[in-house]
């Protein structure tokens, strides 16, 4: 049976709560776009230029998360003293351009847009004498 989940909010609510968004993302899992992969609170979307990771991290603030990129590996962890502990790592097929990648935290959802590093030719020209 296919159904479309509906989450109703009270009229007085000004901003959606992170729990509501997480539940809605869970319920909408069957309706994901074909280029997206979902697993354990994480959605991975890829195109020819970047990979986007969306993670549910309710209850954590920007200053309670650390993101590190080394080559093709991205690591996420919460800092000591954070209300909950998070520690995840992903290895992509190509190296990540850290300078052009972004991280955004909104309503308990962390969105990492990881731009693929374009390979640079290391070939040099040799002049003939």
N, C-alpha and C positions, 0 to 999 in steps of 0.2 A: 504494500500500500504506500503510495507516494502522497505526502502531505506537505503543506507549506506552514512552518511554524509561525505563530504570531505571539509576540510578547507585548503586553499592554503595560503602559506606565500611567501612574496617577497624573492628573492634570497639573498638580503643583510641582512636579519634578521638572527642574530646569535643564539638567544635564543627565545623560544616560549613565547609570551606574556600571562599573566594570563587571560586576557579576552578571548583569543583564546582557551586556555585550558578549561575555564569554559563553553564556548559555545560548544566545542567539547564534553565535559562530558554530557551536557544537551541533545545534539542531539543523543548521543550514549545510552541514557537511556533505550531505548527499547531493546538494545543488551546486557544488563547486565547479569552477570552470575547468576545462580539460587540461590546461597547462599547470594546474595547481595540484600539489600533493599535500595531504593532511596526515598528521600523526601527533598524538599526545599533546594537544594544545599548541601545535605549531603548523603553520601553513607555509609551504615553499612554492614560489612562483618563479618561473624562469622565462627569459626571452633572450634574444641574441646578444644583448649588451650587459645585462645584469641579472642577478638573482635576488629575490625579495623574500625575506623571512619575516613572518608575523607570529609573535609569541604572546601568549597570555601570561602576564606577570602582575596579577592584581595585588594591590597592597604595597607595591614597591614604587619608590620615587626615583627620579633621574640620578640623584646623588647616591643611591643605594645599589646601583648597577655599574659594573665595569665590563667594557667590551675591548677585546684585543684581537688584532689581525696580524697573522704572520704567514706570508706566502698565500696558500690556498686555504688556510685554517682560520676560522673565526671562533673565538671563545667568549662566552657570556658567563659572568658569575656575580653573585650578590656580595656586598661588602660585609665585613664582620659587624654584627650588631643590627643587621637588617631584620625586619619582622619575620621573614621567611628566607630560606636558603635556596638559591638557584645556581646550578652549575651545568652548563651545556656546551657542546662543541660540535662544529660541523666542518667537514672538509669538502671543498668544492672541487670541480674538475680542473679549473684554471686558477691562477693567482688572482688576488683581489687588489684592485686599485684603491687603497685606503684613503688617499687624498680626495677622491671623488665619490666615495661611499658616504651614506648618511644613516643616522639612527634617530628615531622619533618615538617618544613615549606619549601616548594619549589614551585616557580612559582605561588604563590597565593593559593596553596592548602595545608591545614594543615592535616597531617596524624597522627592520634593517634592510636597506637597499645597498647591495654589494655589487659595485661595478666591476666587471671583468677587466683585468689588465691586458691591454693589447700587446701582443708579442712584438718586441722591437728587434729588427734585424741587426745582428752583430757583424755582418759581413762588411769588410773594408775593401777599398780599391787599392790596387798596387800599380804604381806607374811603371811603365816599361822604359828602360834606358837604352 
